[in-house]
Amino acid sequence: MAISQPLHNRSSIALQRCKSFTFDVNQQAESLVQWQQHYNQHSSGTFNGYLDELKLGGIHLFEEFTNQTLLQQCCVNENSVWLGFSLQSQRPKINNNEIGDGQLMIRPSGVEFELITPQNFHIFGLVLDREAILHEMSGLDAELWLNHSNKMLVSEANNHVSYELAKLIQLLLNDNINSAGQNALLDANNPSRLKRLKPLIASKLADLLAQTESGLKEVQVQRPTKQRVITAISRYIEQTGDYPLTITELCKIAHVSRRTLHYCFEQELGVSPVQYIRDCRLNEIRRILLKNETEVRISDLAVDFGFFHISTFNAHYKQLFGETPGQTIQRAANYQNITTQSLIISA
């Protein structure tokens, strides 16, 4: 038994969404496309599982659940790279090697491997077209991707990258519903939001690859360079009104490597470039909320500024300003009422 739920019709954005529920281990193995795989069940009881997947122009992301212990024989199809990871405490094994917390399993196309998954197990996966991801990279990022996407088998432990990728997949698959009952990110009427997904995923992969690159010497950056980098990014935001979402974008704007970029911000401002840009976006959102000129949906505003997960946005906002976005709107209304009353008294 399989239930397919198309997200949009064929005339809209090139999105394919499907959720399949299965009650047989062989049917589960056949559900996932872009794979050659065979499952054997090795714990007793009735099998049930599901596969929730979304395809978006060279990126196939999914969450898989299986309730029984499985031995999976797998091989990714041509010109693709698979990344698999789980946030659960019970760990899978690949080729009989246990995968540690925060590690990503990586396999290029044409490489057969065995995957052992325990009972009641959720696993996230990304199947990436090499060329589609390379198109989103440049400079050192592209070089790292070309050098390592064919060679890496297991990443270094990186809880941040695995958590961020899992959060992004969950966001897309679990329907980031706004107050109008729409998926705020997968909105056919706002395709510009979807265009941010590929560079966002590509940048997170570049973060991962940069951390595994060996032999890179610590950079020495002079103060004029640090000031130039920060000024270039600030000027870009001021002139374009656009807030970059990824390290890759920041590197392109400032014409520096990832390490140089991090060094500049941490030495000059005491924060990472990611936090700096996030704070800039939060401050701009606050200015919009305080103006209170038109009614805006907080969830839509957050997504427009690159905060795709509303609960994370609320947490960052409250941490920075000591109040929620809703409280900011109420504060703006109170100020407006006080100002209006003052004008009446003065008159």
Buried (B, 14 or more C-beta within 10 A) or exposed (E): EEEEEEBBEEEEBEBBBBBBBBEBBEBBBBBBBBBEBEBEBEEEEEBBBBBBBBBBBBBBBBBBBBBBBBBBBBBBEEBBBBBBBBBEEEBBBBEEEEBEEBBBBBBBBEEEBEBBBBEEBBBBBBBBBBEBBBBBBEBBBBEBBEEBBBEBEBBEBBEEBBEBBBBBBBBBBEBBEBEEEBBBBBBBEBEEBBEBBBBBBBBBBBBBBBBEBEEEEEBEBEEEBBEBBBEBBEEBBEEEEEBBBBBBBBBBBBEBBBBBBBBBBBEBBEEBBBBBBBBBBBEBBBEBBBEBEEEBEBBBBBBBBBBBBBEBBBEBBBEBBEEBBEBBBBBBEEEEEEEEEEEEEEE
